[in-house]
Amino acid sequence: MIDYEKADLAIVKALSKAALTLEEIEQLLDADRKYFTVDQGLDHVQAAAVKSWAKSEALRCRAQLMGQAKSLEDMGLEEGLGKLGKILSEEDLGRLLDYGEIKSDSDEGRMAKQDLYKMTEYSAKLHEMLDDNDDLPEWCLKYIYLSSAALSKVYHYLDYKIFRGADSTK
């Protein structure tokens, strides 16, 4: 249930990118788009900005709590991450495939997908452009080989990391 007075203040704080309390984060993440656009008179861009800021603040709070505590019990939260665990699911956070224990909020997956899309597009065009008997400069072959080798390394690392992550949850 949304406490409208608290949510109003939280929206102002989110739009000005001020720090939010856990309760304010919960209010904003529980609210639907209709609440922001109809009840609060925000446009879709502002509504998305509020939700985005609430998610980043939830990440900040979670990282802060994890950094201060030696264990989940030290955090004083019921059932593991408690409210923070309910606020942000793995779907919201994305997977931590990097080294370390705290996930950044830099949307690296989205940026990588943009580059992979371009690579796919250019690879297909080059594949169609070339004939089997074409004589290419050595530097072209080298860059194609290096790109292929690097992509292969990334694929195998992430494949293992995701497989191991999925396997460890069973």
C-alpha positions, -999 to 999 in steps of 0.1 A, spaced: 0 0 0 14 34 -10 16 61 17 9 91 -6 25 117 16 57 98 19 56 89 -18 52 126 -28 84 135 -8 102 105 -22 93 115 -58 107 150 -52 139 135 -37 142 110 -66 138 137 -93 165 158 -76 186 127 -72 188 130 -34 195 100 -11 163 79 -3 155 59 28 147 23 25 110 30 31 110 57 3 127 32 -20 100 6 -12 72 32 -18 86 42 -53 93 6 -64 58 -5 -54 41 23 -73 30 16 -108 33 39 -139 -3 50 -136 4 64 -101 33 85 -114 16 97 -146 -20 101 -136 -19 108 -98 14 127 -97 12 143 -132 47 132 -143 54 124 -179 67 90 -189 104 102 -189 101 116 -154 83 84 -142 111 63 -156 137 85 -140 121 81 -106 119 43 -109 155 43 -121 168 64 -93 149 42 -68 166 11 -82 200 27 -80 194 39 -44 183 4 -35 216 -9 -49 234 17 -29 216 8 3 222 -29 -3 260 -23 -10 262 -1 21 246 -28 43 267 -56 28 299 -36 33 292 -28 70 281 -63 80 302 -94 83 272 -117 77 236 -114 67 225 -118 103 247 -88 113 225 -67 90 196 -72 113 173 -82 84 149 -111 87 154 -140 63 186 -129 46 183 -97 28 148 -90 41 133 -59 26 162 -53 3 160 -87 -12 123 -82 -18 128 -48 -34 153 -59 -61 152 -93 -76 180 -108 -98 159 -97 -128 161 -61 -117 198 -63 -107 211 -85 -135 236 -111 -128 270 -105 -113 293 -120 -139 323 -97 -130 349 -104 -104 341 -92 -69 310 -93 -48 291 -61 -55 273 -55 -89 277 -21 -105 247 -3 -119 264 7 -152 243 -14 -175 273 -31 -189 252 -59 -203 232 -35 -224 263 -18 -237 279 -52 -246 247 -62 -264 249 -30 -285 285 -39 -295 276 -75 -302 247 -64 -324 271 -43 -345 296 -72 -346 269 -95 -358 258 -71 -385 293 -64 -397 303 -101 -396 273 -110 -417 281 -83 -442 317 -92 -445 308 -129 -448 286 -120 -478 311 -96 -492 340 -121 -494 346 -150 -518 366 -181 -508 393 -172 -533 398 -136 -523 433 -124 -514 431 -102 -483 458 -80 -467 475 -96 -438 463 -69 -414 426 -78 -423 432 -114 -415 449 -105 -383 420 -83 -371 394 -109 -380 414 -136 -362 419 -115 -331 383 -105 -330 372 -141 -333 397 -153 -306 386 -125 -282 349 -132 -287 356 -169 -282 373 -162 -248 345 -139 -237 319 -165 -247 336 -194 -229 342 -173 -197 305 -162 -195 292 -196 -205 311 -212 -176 303 -184 -152 266 -186 -160 266 -224 -160 285 -225 -126 262 -198 -112 231 -218 -122 246 -250 -110 255 -236 -75 219 -225 -68 206 -261 -70 
